[in-house]
Amino acid sequence: MGPVCNTFRINPNLLSFFRINDPSRLLVIIALLLLLSSVYIWVLDIPLLQPEMIWLLLGERMADGKHMYIDIIDDTGPLSSGIYWVCYLIFGKSVMSYKLLSLLVIIFQIVYINNLYIRYKSFEENTYIPALVMVILFHLSFDMITLSPALMGSTFIVLAFGQLFSQTVLQKEGSDSILLVGIFGGIAACFHFPLITFLPFLLVAGIVVSGFSFRQLILAIVSYALPLTFCALYYFWIDGLPAFLNQFIISPRLIESYAHVTYRDLAILFSLPLFFTTLGFFVGLIVKSQTVNQQKQLQLTLIFLIFAVGSLLLTNRRTPYQFIVIIPGLAYFITFLFVAFKKGVPIKVLSLLFVFGIPMMGYSWIFLQTNSGNISTYAVSVTEEHTVSEGKKILVLGEDLGYYQKASLATPYLHYRLSKIHLEKNYGLEKTAEIFQNFQKEKPDLIVDEEEIFRGILEKMPLLKDQFILDRSNVYRRKK
């Protein structure tokens, strides 16, 4: 207790405790992470999100022996789907498991990045400020504390980033690290397809920063392709390659994205982190002198941020959690600011603004969204009318996922906008027969037909029409 008190007595700067290169600081970092997360999880009582409902249903269906993309129409990455399947087998239909597991992933990212910066002497002093900065940034929005494909995929981007960092120091050909760079990048894309933009990042960074030879570039490309190739081979083996390519890669880029959060809200949320990042960038670029290795690391991180932002253009859900991949880059530049200046009123004010301002902005935003009702575009709304589906096998052809709260999905049509293309397109007899068989085989008890898609199907299939009755507006019930 004495040394800690002395630290704050000597330097009252809020960040002074984390400047000391002492691994025990990580315990405080983890405690702070749990404290800040508990506000989102327990105090603000965040409702179930629409993507979380999709992941729960996906895991449940895979646990029932169904294959992704063949028996489940959705664009979730194959490796992410596997994780949700395992989560359902272990925890059941529990969104709390996503929260707890996400904290473990976040802790890993924070510890790895901080140790990376210490190992390669990225700053003028070895410090645990990067870990603190990442903890704060992860609490910019409530949806960053869930087991999203973006979080899982970004973990492997972080690992690839670490291998590239090693190339800024080693003065020899590091074939092992180049191989790992590619493999980690490919695995990330198998978790979350928008992270495919990190293939050009690996190549550009390898050429500009690390000076890759032609042989090393080929090695990086081939190793990157390995995870994607293995996934493609698996689906080829089970006769699902066209479905894999269409649902995971092609169709999600063609449909209208889900605008869960407005551009205005995103701009407000990220205004403060970007302000600190800009300050840190100019400090690192202009104010502080750097070694050659540190200059390479700055260039590498800047290129990383550019391609990380580029990955956002490929997402089909506009949400804050998609920005998780940029957090290591933001943390790098923000740390420059807090490491360079240790004393003075301005840095104390900035420290307070950063540590308290960013989490409070996130807490305030979700509080206002919930109380104003705007959260309905993102969260699953459950009312009394949704109780009609309780305990049943159902299909919702629309955006209202509240019916699935206490129900199971029947038929492959999980992702509505992808399923809509599949169901409305004029196919030949083979595809029409496949749609008919999907309804015949799984026999949904209830079908919610928000846009009258099922009505059109019934008109084409009289045998199916005889099995359902219109119970109330746009809700079909299977005849007993």
RAZI-V23530 format. One record per backbone hydrogen bond with DSSP energy under -1.0 kcal/mol. CO is the residue of the C=O (numbers start at 0). NH is the residue of the N-H. If there is no record, write none. Layout:
CO_NH, CO_NH
//
This chain:
0_4, 1_5, 2_6, 3_7, 4_8, 5_9, 6_10, 12_15, 14_17, 15_18, 17_127, 19_21, 21_24, 22_25, 23_26, 24_28, 25_29, 26_30, 27_31, 28_32, 29_33, 30_34, 31_35, 32_36, 33_37, 36_40, 37_41, 37_42, 38_43, 39_45, 47_379, 48_52, 49_53, 50_54, 51_55, 52_56, 53_57, 54_58, 55_59, 56_60, 57_61, 58_62, 60_65, 61_64, 66_70, 71_68, 72_414, 76_80, 77_81, 78_82, 79_83, 80_84, 81_85, 82_86, 83_87, 84_88, 85_89, 86_90, 87_91, 91_93, 94_98, 95_99, 96_100, 97_101, 98_102, 99_103, 100_104, 101_105, 102_106, 103_107, 104_108, 105_109, 106_110, 107_111, 108_112, 109_113, 110_114, 111_115, 112_116, 113_117, 114_118, 115_119, 116_121, 117_120, 127_131, 128_132, 129_133, 130_134, 131_135, 132_136, 133_137, 135_138, 136_139, 140_143, 141_144, 145_147, 147_151, 148_152, 149_153, 150_154, 152_156, 153_157, 154_158, 155_159, 156_160, 157_161, 158_162, 159_163, 160_164, 161_165, 164_167, 165_168, 165_169, 173_177, 174_178, 175_179, 176_180, 177_181, 178_182, 179_183, 180_184, 181_185, 182_186, 183_187, 184_188, 185_189, 186_190, 187_191, 189_78, 191_194, 192_195, 193_196, 194_197, 195_198, 196_200, 197_201, 198_202, 199_203, 200_204, 201_205, 202_206, 203_207, 204_208, 204_209, 205_211, 212_216, 213_217, 214_218, 215_219, 216_220, 217_221, 218_222, 219_223, 220_224, 224_228, 225_229, 226_230, 227_231, 228_232, 229_233, 230_234, 231_235, 232_236, 233_237, 234_239, 235_238, 239_243, 240_244, 241_245, 242_246, 243_247, 244_248, 244_249, 245_250, 249_252, 250_253, 250_254, 257_259, 257_317, 261_265, 262_266, 263_267, 264_268, 265_269, 269_273, 270_274, 271_275, 272_276, 273_277, 274_278, 275_279, 276_280, 277_281, 278_282, 279_283, 280_284, 281_285, 281_286, 282_287, 290_294, 291_295, 292_296, 293_297, 294_298, 295_299, 296_300, 297_301, 298_302, 299_303, 300_304, 301_305, 302_306, 303_307, 304_308, 305_309, 306_310, 309_312, 310_313, 315_257, 316_318, 317_260, 319_322, 320_323, 322_325, 323_326, 325_329, 326_330, 327_331, 328_332, 329_333, 330_334, 331_335, 332_336, 333_337, 334_338, 335_339, 336_340, 343_347, 344_348, 345_349, 346_350, 347_351, 348_352, 349_353, 350_354, 351_355, 352_356, 353_357, 355_359, 356_360, 357_361, 358_362, 359_363, 360_364, 361_365, 362_366, 363_367, 364_368, 365_369, 366_370, 367_371, 368_374, 372_375, 373_376, 374_377, 374_378, 377_49, 382_385, 383_386, 385_388, 386_389, 388_391, 391_407, 392_444, 392_445, 393_409, 394_447, 395_397, 396_449, 398_400, 400_403, 401_404, 403_406, 405_390, 407_393, 411_72, 411_413, 414_418, 415_419, 417_421, 418_422, 419_423, 420_424, 424_426, 427_431, 428_432, 429_433, 430_434, 431_435, 432_436, 433_437, 434_438, 435_439, 436_440, 437_441, 438_442, 444_477, 445_394, 446_475, 447_396, 451_455, 452_456, 453_457, 454_458, 456_460, 460_464, 461_465, 463_466, 464_467, 466_478, 468_470, 468_476, 471_474, 473_448, 474_470, 474_471, 475_446, 476_468
//
